[in-house]
């Protein structure tokens, strides 16, 4: 057997044993099923994702703690992945600035093949381990940052190569993958492994595996930004007023927290430079914009702490 065929057979054997590449016995006749049955099968399989993620909550917590420590020290969070996994990482990263008011540099998504791969599939690029390393170097990743590798299976060379390089240079790593933890063959600080079982369509990991990864990413960034003061009660008080919808949402948050009317909320937000946290402090504590900003800075951005420093005791 020629070397190329030998290598291909090795990959074939590896793939056939992956949990994400097995046939689902519940959907073997799906090609002849009516639409209602197809949808019921898919819906019942999707219901399994929640439980798979629930089993990983302790490991997700570890990941959150690492991310919080990194961000509080001035570091950045990078996601890296190929195909669906890469797209999910870019999606989560891109939603942090409008939701939490973060600099786009703080959470970044890297996808194999570059951003063109977001809209046009380039599956072959996932086999380039060296490109994962190059993409990290181009981003200037360093020991103060954290890298989260995303892959439905354990074998994506682009992601594995990046994770191995990151550990070599002292970067903390999180690995999100949908295979059993015992099957992981690389070193990582935290492994998050929601095992969702075979897909309805064999190997189509944009389905349950993709849903599980999205749920995990939601938790990683949301919990992290809550822990660094980006949320007051259950409201996103660091959102950016970059659209009419977000501007009106900002006013509604100010009204809900302070009880003022629409016109007052609009005026205070304008005086606060569009910053919801600042407007809230100005109204509830009866202080100036500069004093509100000063108290927020002293309180690491936490609204409750700033209000307490201003002599206003929160309830609830």
C-alpha positions in Angstrom: 0.0 0.0 0.0 1.4 3.4 -0.9 2.1 6.0 1.9 -0.9 8.2 0.8 -3.4 5.3 1.0 -1.9 4.2 4.3 -2.5 7.6 5.7 -6.0 7.8 4.3 -6.8 4.4 5.8 -5.6 5.6 9.2 -7.9 8.6 9.0 -10.8 6.3 7.8 -10.3 4.1 10.9 -10.1 7.1 13.2 -13.3 8.6 11.8 -15.3 5.4 11.9 -14.7 5.1 15.7 -15.6 8.7 16.5 -18.8 9.2 18.5 -19.8 12.1 16.2 -19.5 9.8 13.1 -21.8 7.0 14.1 -25.2 6.2 12.6 -28.3 7.0 14.6 -30.6 3.9 14.8 -33.6 6.2 15.3 -33.3 7.9 12.0 -32.3 5.1 9.7 -35.5 5.4 7.7 -35.6 9.2 7.8 -35.2 9.4 4.0 -38.6 7.9 3.5 -40.4 9.6 6.4 -43.0 12.3 6.1 -42.0 15.8 7.1 -43.9 15.5 10.4 -41.9 12.4 11.4 -38.6 14.0 10.3 -39.3 17.0 12.5 -40.3 14.8 15.5 -37.1 12.8 15.2 -35.0 15.9 15.1 -36.8 17.5 18.0 -36.5 14.5 20.2 -32.8 14.3 19.4 -32.3 18.0 20.1 -33.9 17.4 23.5 -30.8 15.3 24.4 -28.5 18.3 24.0 -29.6 20.0 27.2 -28.8 16.9 29.3 -25.4 16.5 27.7 -24.5 20.1 28.5 -25.9 19.9 32.0 -23.4 17.0 32.7 -20.6 19.4 31.8 -21.5 22.3 34.1 -18.7 21.8 36.5 -16.2 21.9 33.7 -17.9 24.9 32.1 -17.5 26.6 35.5 -13.8 25.9 35.4 -13.7 27.5 32.0 -15.5 30.6 33.2 -13.2 31.0 36.1 -10.2 30.9 33.8 -11.7 33.4 31.4 -12.7 35.8 34.3 -9.1 35.6 35.6 -7.7 36.3 32.2 -10.0 39.3 31.4 -9.5 40.8 34.8 -5.7 40.7 34.2 -6.1 42.5 30.9 -5.9 39.4 28.7 -8.1 38.4 25.8 -10.3 35.4 24.9 -9.8 33.7 21.5 -12.0 31.1 20.0 -10.6 28.9 17.2 -12.4 26.4 15.1 -13.2 25.2 11.6 -16.5 24.9 9.8 -19.6 25.1 12.0 -17.4 25.3 15.1 -15.4 28.2 13.8 -18.6 30.1 12.7 -20.0 29.6 16.2 -16.9 31.0 17.8 -16.9 34.1 15.5 -20.6 34.6 16.2 -20.2 34.5 19.9 -17.2 36.9 19.8 -19.0 39.3 17.5 -22.0 39.5 19.9 -20.0 40.5 22.9 -19.4 44.2 22.0 -23.1 45.1 21.5 -24.3 43.0 24.4 -21.6 43.8 27.0 -20.0 47.0 25.7 -16.6 45.3 25.3 -13.8 46.3 22.9 -13.9 43.9 19.9 -10.3 43.0 20.7 -11.3 41.4 24.0 -13.1 38.4 22.6 -12.1 37.3 19.1 -13.1 34.4 16.9 -10.7 32.7 14.5 -12.0 30.4 11.8 -10.0 28.2 9.5 -9.8 29.8 6.0 -10.5 33.3 7.3 -13.7 35.3 7.5 -14.6 34.2 3.9 -15.3 30.8 5.4 -18.2 32.3 7.3 -20.4 32.4 4.2 -18.6 29.9 1.9 -17.6 26.5 3.2 -13.9 25.7 2.8 -13.7 22.4 4.6 -10.2 21.4 3.4 -8.6 24.1 5.5 -9.4 22.3 8.7 -6.6 19.8 7.9 -3.8 22.4 8.1 -2.4 22.3 11.6 0.3 24.7 10.8 -2.2 27.3 9.7 -3.9 27.3 13.1 -0.5 28.2 14.6 0.1 30.9 12.0 -3.4 32.4 12.6 -2.6 32.6 16.4 0.8 34.2 15.8 -0.9 36.8 13.5 -3.3 37.7 16.3 -0.3 38.2 18.7 -1.6 35.7 21.2 0.5 35.5 24.4 0.7 34.0 27.9 -1.7 36.6 29.2 -4.5 35.4 26.9 -6.7 32.3 26.8 -7.6 30.1 23.9 -10.8 28.1 23.5 -10.6 25.4 20.8 -13.9 24.3 19.2 -14.4 21.0 17.4 -17.2 18.5 17.3 -14.6 15.7 17.1 -11.1 15.4 18.6 -9.3 15.3 15.3 -9.5 18.7 13.6 -5.8 19.4 12.9 -6.3 23.2 12.6 -7.7 23.4 16.1 -5.4 20.7 17.7 -2.3 22.4 16.3 -3.4 25.7 17.6 -4.1 24.4 21.1 -0.8 22.6 21.3 1.1 25.7 20.2 -0.8 27.8 22.7 0.2 25.6 25.6 3.8 25.6 24.4 3.9 29.4 24.8 2.1 29.4 28.2 -1.4 30.3 27.0 -4.3 28.8 29.1 -6.5 26.6 27.0 -10.1 25.4 27.0 -11.2 22.6 24.7 -14.9 22.2 23.7 -15.6 19.0 21.9 -18.4 16.5 21.6 -16.5 13.3 22.3 -16.0 11.5 25.6 -13.4 13.0 27.8 -11.5 9.8 28.0 -10.9 9.9 24.2 -9.1 13.3 24.3 -5.5 12.9 23.4 -4.1 16.4 23.8 -3.3 18.4 27.0 -5.6 21.2 27.9 -6.4 23.2 31.1 -10.1 22.6 30.8 -12.0 20.1 28.6 -15.7 20.6 28.1 -17.3 17.5 26.5 -21.0 17.5 25.9 -21.5 14.0 24.3 -24.7 14.3 22.3 -24.5 11.0 20.4 -24.9 10.3 16.7 -26.5 12.9 14.6 -29.9 12.5 12.8 -27.8 12.7 9.6 -24.6 10.8 10.1 -21.7 13.1 10.6 -23.7 16.3 10.2 -22.3 18.0 13.3 -23.9 21.3 12.6 -27.0 19.7 14.3 -26.7 18.4 17.9 -23.0 19.0 18.2 -23.3 22.5 16.9 -26.3 23.2 19.2 -24.3 21.9 22.2 -21.3 24.1 21.3 -23.5 27.2 21.0 -25.0 26.5 24.4 -21.5 26.2 26.0 -20.3 29.4 24.4 -23.4 31.2 25.6 -22.5 30.2 29.1 -18.8 30.9 28.9 -19.1 34.5 27.8 -22.3 35.4 29.6 -21.2 34.0 32.9 -17.8 35.6 32.5 -19.1 39.1 31.8 -21.6 38.8 34.6 -18.7 38.1 36.9 -16.8 41.2 35.7 -19.7 43.6 36.2 -21.3 43.9 32.8 -24.8 43.0 34.2 -27.0 44.7 36.8 -29.6 42.4 38.2 -30.5 40.6 35.0 -30.1 43.6 32.6 -27.3 44.3 30.2 -26.2 47.7 31.5 -23.1 47.9 29.4 -24.8 47.5 26.0 -23.8 49.9 23.2 -26.4 52.2 21.7 -25.4 51.3 18.1 -28.9 51.0 16.7 -32.4 52.5 17.3 -33.4 49.2 19.0 -30.5 49.3 21.4 -31.0 52.9 22.1 -34.7 52.2 23.1 -33.6 49.2 25.1 -31.2 51.4 27.0 -33.9 53.8 27.8 -36.2 51.0 29.0 -33.5 49.6 31.2 -33.0 53.0 32.8 -36.7 53.4 33.3 -37.1 49.9 34.8 -34.2 50.4 37.3 -34.9 54.0 38.3 -38.6 54.5 37.8 -38.2 57.8 35.9 -40.3 58.7 32.8 -39.3 58.3 29.2 -38.2 61.9 28.7 -36.1 61.9 31.8 -34.4 58.6 30.9 -33.6 60.0 27.4 -32.2 63.2 28.8 -30.0 61.4 31.5 -28.7 58.9 28.9 -27.7 61.8 26.6 -26.0 63.5 29.5 -24.3 60.3 30.4 -22.9 59.9 26.9 -25.2 57.0 26.2 -23.8 54.9 29.1 -26.6 53.1 30.9 -24.6 52.4 34.1 -23.7 56.1 34.4 -27.2 57.2 33.9 -28.5 54.8 36.5 -26.1 56.2 39.1 -26.8 59.8 38.2 -30.5 59.2 38.8 -30.6 56.9 41.8 -27.7 58.6 43.7 -28.4 62.1 42.5 -24.8 62.7 41.5 -23.0 64.2 38.5 -21.8 62.3 35.5 -18.2 62.7 36.6 -18.9 61.4 40.1 -20.9 58.5 38.7 -18.0 57.5 36.4 -15.5 57.9 39.3 -17.6 55.5 41.5 -17.9 53.0 38.7 -14.2 53.0 38.2 -13.6 52.5 41.9 -16.2 49.6 41.9 -14.6 47.8 38.9 -17.8 48.6 36.9 -20.2 46.8 39.2 -23.4 49.0 39.6 -24.4 47.6 43.0 -21.0 48.4 44.5 -21.0 51.9 43.0 -24.4 52.6 44.3 -23.4 51.4 47.8 -20.3 53.7 47.6 -22.7 56.6 46.7 -24.8 55.8 49.8 -27.7 54.3 47.9 -28.6 50.8 49.1 -30.0 48.5 46.5 -32.7 45.9 47.1 -33.5 42.6 45.3 
